[in-house]
Amino acid sequence: CCHKDYPIFYRVTNQQLTENEKGLFGHGELDWHQNVLFVPNSEELVGLYGLEVEGVAPTILSNSIPMWKNFTQAEKDFYSNVRMRTTNKSEDTYGKKMAHYVLPTDEQKDFEKNSILSHISNCINFDSANTHLYPELEFQKKNFLKLKPTHPLGTDGLYFPMLNIEYMADENNEKLPNHKEVYDRLKYLHTEIDDYIYTHNWEKGDIFLMEQLVSMHKRGPVDPTKIRELLRIAAWYKTPLRKTFLAPLK
């Protein structure tokens, strides 16, 4: 699904690219999600360019920055100490679902091939004091992550990978007594409050940059009778809080 002339771009399209290749995220509906999942080398920035987008499904963004500004001081103090137990098992999540998209086998291999070319040993969303808990080169797919990340730009907001949360916990990684209520409240704020949601109706040539640490996004079903093609690029923040190894992982 990489662009043949400019392989830095993924082609996000519902078109068949070759006899055996399909575009990335071309069909169906994408539920609320973020790019930063499971392992710490997921990029924190995603950019989309509207190549062929006339009348196609919009991209919808949920932004937690204004949400944080509207919290009381007591709420800020509470959420600053909340952790999340993440999982890659759909049956262990609150919603009992995780398949907000399904990657064809070739695309999954493409992602895995690219992911082993780099490694981040100290993700900014992990407490640096706890990195000894994750000795393997790729962190486990079950981790305790901070709800309020240490953002490289000092931005105040929430990291809320809604579909991948097993339970909400305190600063000691103990499950909160009211963990489900905390989750439901955050889900409501992120997905139901219009003040925090932006809908981007695509026009040809649009460039849409999305911050992944403090926002979520989704997309409705794609009309198969219309061509939808975007070019997608992803990147990391340049920050001394991580170490990146360019050699392949062993």
N, C-alpha and C positions, 0 to 999 in steps of 0.2 A: 504493500500500500504506500510505499515511498514514491515521491515524484521522480521519474526517471532522469530528468535533466537537473533537478534540484533536490537531491535525496535528503536534504535537511528537513524537507517538508513531508508530512504525511498528507495523503489525499483523503479527506473526509467526504465521501461521496456514496451515493446510492447506485452509481454506474459500475458495470462490470469492466474492469480495467484491461484484463487480458482473459484468455480462455480459463486460466486457473487462478486469477487474482481478482479480489474484490477490494473496494475502498474501505477505509476505516470508519466504523460507527455509521454505516450507510443506511441501515434499516431499523425499523421499530422505534421504540421510545426509550429515552434515557431518563431514568429517575434522578432525583437529587444526589449529587456526588461531588467529590473533590479529587484532584489528581494525586494528592499525597495520601497514599494508602500503604499499609502493611510494612513496606521496607523503606529505609531512609534515603534511597536514591531516586525516589519519585520527584520530578521537577515541581518547583513551587510556582512557576509562571507558565501560562499557556496563552498563545496568541493564535487567532483565527483570521483568515483573510477570505472575504466573500468573492469567490470566483464565478460561480453560476448559482444564483440564489434567488431568482425572481419568484416571489410568492411562496417560498418554502417555509418549513417549520422554524419558528423563532428560537433563539437561545435565551433562556431565562436565568437570571442571576439573583442570588440571595446574598446580601452584603451585611456582615455582622459588625462593621465599623460604626454605623449610626446606632445600631442596637446597643453596643457597649456604652456609647455616649449617653444613652437614655436610661441606663441602669442606675439604681440608687447606689450609694457607697456600700451599703450592706450587701447588695447583690454582687457588686464588683469584688468585694472581699471574699464572698462565698465561691464564686465561679473561678477566681484565681487559684483556688486550692483543689478544684475538682480534677480528677483524672478519669480516663476512659479505658476500659479493657476492650481492645479491638480483637477482631477475629476474622478469619477467612472461611468460616463455616456458617452457611446461611441459616442452618437450624439453630444456631446459638445466638442469633441476633434478635433484637427486640421485635423487628417486623417479620422475622422468619423468611426473609427473602434478601437476596443480594444480587440477583442477576439483572442489574439495571442495563447491562448490555452483555452480549455473548460474542466473544471474539472467535472468528473462524480459526481453525488450527494453524494455517499459514501465518495469520496475523499474530497469533500468540507466540509462535516461534520467532517472528520478527522482533517482537517486544523483548523476549527473553534474550535474544542474541545481542540486542543493543544494551540491555541492562547490565550484562556482565562486563561491559567495557569500562565501567566506572563504579566507584564505590564511595559512599560517604560514611565515615566511621562515627562521627558525632553529629547526628541530625539535630537541628535547632529545636525540634519538637520533642526531644528526649532530654531528660535531666542529665547533664554531663556527669554528675556524681554517680549515676546509675549505669553508665555504659559498661561496667564490668559484668553486669547481669546478662549482656548479650555478646558472648565471646565469639560466636560464629561471624563470618564476614558479612553475610546477609542476616539482618536481624530476624528474629522469629516472626511468624505471622500473627502471633498473639502477643500484644505489647500493652503496657500502660502508657498512654500518651496524655500530655497536658491539654486540658480544654482551652486554656489561654496560652498560646505558644509564646516563646521568647522570640519575638519577631526581629529580623535583622535590621529593619528600618525603624524599630521602636513603635510600630503600629499596635494599637489596642484593638483586639477583636478576638473571635472565638474560632477554634479549629474543631469542626463538628462533622466528622465522616459518618453521617447518619445511618447509612446502610450497613456499616461494618462495626457497630458498637455492640458488645456483649452485655456490658453493664457499666454504670457510672460509679465511681469510687472516690474516696477521700485522698488526701495527700500521702497517706500511708498505704494506698492501693487496696484498702478495705472497702467492700461493697457498701454503698450508702444505704441506710435503712429505707429511705424514700427514693431509691435509685430510679424506679420507673417514672415517678412523678417528675423528677428532675429532667429525665430524658424527654418526656412528653411535653414539658414546658419549653424546652429548647427547640424541639421539633416544631412546635406551634409558632414560636417566634420566627424561626427561619423560613417556614413555608406558608404561613397564613397571613402575615402582617404586610400589607401593601407598601408601607413606608420603607421596608427593607428589601423589596423585590423590584428588579428592573427587567423589563422585557425588551429584547433587541430584535426588531423586525428587520431582517437583512435586506440590504441593497448592494448591488454589485460594486465591488471595490472597498467595502467597509473593512476596517481593521478593528478587531475586538480583542483587547488584552485583558486577561482574567487572572487575578491574584488567587492562588489556590489555598493559602494558609488561613485566610479569614473570610472566604466566600464559598458558596456552593453554586452549582448550576445544573440545569436540566434542559431537555428538549422533548417536545411532543412528537407524535408519530410522523414519519416522513411520507408524503404523498408519492407513491411509486410512479405516478404519471408525469411528475415534474423532475427535472434534473436538479439535484442539490449537490454542489461541490464546494468545499472550503479547503484551504490549505492550512495545516495545523503545525505549529512549532511549539516546543516547550523548552524551558531553561531553568537554571538554578540561580538563586541570588549569589553574588560574589561576597562571601562572608568568611571571616577567620574562624567561625564557630564549627566548621566542618573540615575534614580532611578528605580530599578526593584522590583516589588512586586510579591512574589511567591504565595500568596493567590489568590483564584479565584476572578474574578471581580464580583461586585454586580450590 
